[in-house]
């Protein structure tokens, strides 16, 4: 899927989970790579698909629409979908960990 798409995917999950620590981390990372406005950036179709999947996973992993899975299967191999899902689960766990322990972001954003 590539690092850029993975960063977008994980940032989308962090935004959807409203995790301040991770959202700030990825926002800074994206700005360092010239992406100032995540909500209005021109993503590739595959990047947007991963963003949609990440947001759906963060919202309710039990109710990801079949249409979204159909689009994932059309765009990615089964292995890539499994890897993306595992990454998403770890990102969600990281968000929960940070929020539960009230971890504060370090430094300036």
Beta strands, then each sheet from edge to edge (+ up, - down):
end
